[in-house]
Amino acid sequence: MEPLGIDRERRPFAAHLTLARIKEPLPRGMVESLTTVPPLPPTAIQDVDRFVLMQSHLAREGATYEEMGSFPLGSLV
């Protein structure tokens, strides 16, 4: 990515997937509601048709996100 002008990350790589981001304070009863959501079964399936590269811009007011690119995924089956 450096040839595209994106600086090399200095921290060690830590792969992650952000599914949701919750700011505090949470609305009344939200914590209790979230703790009652059952886990997904091991057989759960999610179709994925593209990969979206996002960049987060951190600020005191919270992060904003910018889509850097969207890449369609092909089927292997």
Contacts in CASP RR format, 6 or more apart in sequence:
PFRMAT RR
TARGET T0000
AUTHOR 0000-0000-0000
METHOD contacts of the structure
MODEL  1
MEPLGIDRERRPFAAHLTLARIKEPLPRGMVESLTTVPPLPPTAIQDVDR
FVLMQSHLAREGATYEEMGSFPLGSLV
1 8 0 8 1.000
2 8 0 8 1.000
21 63 0 8 1.000
23 62 0 8 1.000
48 73 0 8 1.000
49 72 0 8 1.000
49 73 0 8 1.000
49 74 0 8 1.000
50 70 0 8 1.000
50 71 0 8 1.000
50 72 0 8 1.000
50 73 0 8 1.000
51 70 0 8 1.000
51 71 0 8 1.000
51 73 0 8 1.000
52 67 0 8 1.000
52 69 0 8 1.000
52 70 0 8 1.000
52 71 0 8 1.000
53 67 0 8 1.000
53 68 0 8 1.000
53 69 0 8 1.000
53 70 0 8 1.000
53 71 0 8 1.000
54 65 0 8 1.000
54 66 0 8 1.000
54 67 0 8 1.000
54 68 0 8 1.000
55 65 0 8 1.000
55 66 0 8 1.000
55 68 0 8 1.000
56 63 0 8 1.000
56 64 0 8 1.000
56 65 0 8 1.000
56 66 0 8 1.000
57 63 0 8 1.000
57 64 0 8 1.000
57 65 0 8 1.000
57 66 0 8 1.000
END
